Amino acid sequence: MKKVIASSVLATSVLLPINLLTSDTLHTSAATNSAITSAQLSGKAMITANNVNIRKGATTSYSSVGKVQNGQLVTIIDRFTNASGELWYKVNFDSTTGWVISNYVKEVSNAVGGNSTINGNSYVGSTQKIGKSATNMRSGATTSYKLIETIPAGTSLKILSSFTNTQNEVWFNVEYKGKKGWVLSELFLLNATNGDTATSMKVVKQSTVHKGATTSYAAVATVKAGTTLTVHQEFTNAAKEKWMQVTYATGKKGWIQATAFEQATVDSKTVVKASTVHSGATKSYKVVATIKVGTKLTIHQEFTNAAKEKWYQVTYATGKKGWISGEAFDSVSTSPETPPTETPDIGQAIEQNTNLVVSVSVANMRSGPGTSYDVVTQSRLNDSFISTHYALDANNEKWYKVGTTSGEAWLHQSVVTVGGDVTPGNGETGTIQRYNALVYADSKFNSAVLQGLPRNTTFTVLNKVTGTDGMKWLNIKAGSVVGWVPDFEVSESIPTKYATKASTVYSSASATSKKIESISASSPLRVLRSLNSWLNVETQSGKRGWIQSSLVGDASPISLINGRTEVRNGQNYLVWTKPTKFNITYTMPSANVLKVNGNLSNISEIASGLTGVKSMKVEKVSGGTSVLTVTFDPNYTYTIRDYDKELTIKVVPKGLAGKKIIIDAGHGAKDPGAVGSKGTKEKDVNLGTAKFLKAELEAAGAIVTLTRSTDVFLELKDRTDIANASDYDAFISIHADSFSSTSKGTTTYYNSSVSFNGPKSFTLAKSVQANLVKAVGTYNRGVKQQTFYVNRMNEIPSVLVELAFISNPSEEALLASDAFRKKAAVGIRKGMEEFFKQ
C-alpha cells in the first residue's frame, strides 16, 4: 500500500473530491500555436447574434476586447481552428481587431455596395420614394443599428447600393441631409421604371403564411384557395424549398411556400410571335429571356394585371420561371392539341368526380343546377363532399351535384373550394404502416373518426383524392370498415425528427390539453402532419399526439452528424459533429476493430473511403440506439478523441514513426516528491528518466513533448492541459513509488472510470508494464486502475508508471543510477512500440 503523503499525484487524487479537480480544456492561442498555419482571407462577414464578444485570442479563455451586435458587418482578415476543433475568425471593425467564434459569423458574398435584387430587379442608381410613413435611416443594415435620421414620407432618394442581411431583408444605402445610412427596402414605394415591382398572384390551394421562410416559423395567417396576394420577393431556404414574401393583410408581410401558387396540373402553349419573358407580370419588369415562334412553354398560372393585360407564368428554362404576355399565344390553342369539344347544354350533367369543401358560413343546396331551383338543405363551413357530376347554368357558371342525407343536391361554384379530382382505386391494396391509424368518415380531419386500425391491417383502395389543404386521402375498405385515411397512415417512409430536449406530447395542439407521453431528449418522432406551430407525431412507443415544432429538430441532439473525412496537420481524420455536448464510449472487440456507442440515436455514415480504413458500418441495436463499427487495415491504427463539439478518429500507419507522445516527469522544483533514505529525490529520478525516454522515442521516429525539461513546478492541471490541447496520441507520466523499506516492484496505472480513452489506456498500460519489468528486472506489481488526476482528466490514452520504490534502499540505489534510468527508458519505448503496432 502506498503512503498517501509520499507522492503529490496520489495525494491530490485522494484528498480532493473529483469534481474539484476537473477543469475546462486549455485553448491554444492562434497567435502562439505554430503547428497550425492561418489561411489569409479577404471579405465581409455579418454577425448573427447580439452582444458577441471579440476576444484577444481564438478561445473563450481570452479576455474580450469589444462586443458586436446582430447584423454588424466586419472584415475577415484571418481564420484559425483551435485545439478544440472550433473555427475562429480574426476580424476588424471600427478600428478594433480581435477573434470571434464562427458560430456567430456569416460570410457574405454580396458585401456592402453589392447589387442585391428584389424579385429580379436591381434598384441601385435609381431614385425611389419613401412610402406613406416617416422612415428611420440607420447606421447599418438591420434594425439593431443606431438611428441616424428620420426621413419624411414621400421623400425621393437615390439608391447608392443594396445589401441582403442574414434575415434575407434587402436594405438600401442612401444619402439624406448630407448623411449616409441604411433604409429597409420595404419602406419604399419601389418602381422598376414605371410599374409596381410587386406581383399579384392567386393562391390555388389553402396554405399558411409564416413569419419566416420555413414551416418551423410561427404561422401568422391561413389563406384560402382563390385569394390574390401581393408577392414581393422569392427565397430558396436550406431545404431547397422556394418561398415567397407576401402581403397577407394591410401592412403585414409574411412568407408562404411557392407551391401555394402552383396548379396541380399545367398546360402547355405554343408561342405564335417572338416575345420576351419578364420577372413580373408587366413589361416594366426585367427581361429574363426571349422566346422564338413555335416554342412550347409550360403554363403554371394565369394573371390579369392592373392594366387589364393577361399574363402567364411559364417555365422558360430548366428550373426557371417568369411571366409572358398573353399576346404571345393569341389564337393558339393549348398544346398538345386536342379536337374541339362541344360546350355542354345549360343544365346538362357532365360526369366528373370532384372533391369539394364548403368555403362560406352557410351554403344553400338546391334541387337543380341554378338559383331557380328550390333549396332542399344547407351545408356549413368546412363541410366536404365528393361531387360526381357538374353542370353549367345560363351564366356559364358551374354547379356541383353531391349526395346528402336529404338526397341529391347542387352547390354553386362560389360557395365551395375545389380540391383534387377523385380517382378510383382500381383494386389497389395496401397495408396500414402506423401503430393506430384513424379512419375518418370523410376526407378531412374534422370529420368523425369511425375506428382505429392497428398496424399491418390490409385494405383495398376504393377512391383517392387530394384535399384542399394538399393532403392526399385514401377511401379504403378494411374488413367491414369503410372510410378515409390520410396517406401518412399507409406510407412506408415518413419524416423522422427528434426531441431537442425533454418534452411533453399532448392530445391536441394545445399545451392545456391532456398529456399523452413524456419523452426524453433525442427521442425519435415520426411526423404525420403540421398545424400552425405544432406537429402531429407518433412516438417510439406508438402513441400519437401533438408537440410544439420548436421542441423538435431534424437531428437528434445525442447523435453524430455531418460525417466526413478531413486532413488536419497533414494527417487523415474521420470526423463527426455533435449537435450538443454528451459523452461517447467505445470498445475494442478485436484487433483492428473499433466500436463507438453511447446511447446514440443516429450516426451519419461516411461514404468516401480513407486510406487505412477497411470498412465502416452503422447498426441499430436493442433500444433503437446506433453503433458505429470501424474496421482498420492490418497495417493501420488510430487515435480517437471525444470533444465537446465533435468526435474524431485519426487514422495512422502502425509503429512509433510519426506518433506524437507527451512525457510527463512528475513533481519538480518546490515539490520534490518522495525522498529516499540516501536523499534521492523523486523529481530528479523522474526528469532523468523522461529525458532518456525522449531520446529513445525520437530515435524511433516519434515526435515528443516534455511537460517539463528542467526543475520547474507544474500543477496537475497544467500537465493535462498540455495533452488535452494537443493532437497527440499518448501521454506517459514518470514517477517513483514510496511506502516502506521492504516495498518493491514496478506498477503501471491507468483510468477507465472517468477517462473517455480508458480502453486505449488499459492496452497501453499492459504493453508498457510488461516491457518495462522485463527491461529493469524488478518485481512485477501489475497493471492497476486508479483515479490519479493525470490519468482521469486526460483525454488521450494515458498511463502513470511507478518505476520502483524509492523508500526501499536497494531500489533507491537503482533509481539513482543512469544505467537503470536508461534501461527503464528502453523498456517503456518497447512497450509503446508494441502498443502502436496493435
Summary of the structure (lengths in Angstrom):
residues: 838
radius of gyration: 36.6
end to end distance: 32.4
largest distance: 122.5
contacts: 2782
relative contact order: 0.07
helix: 14%
strand: 45%
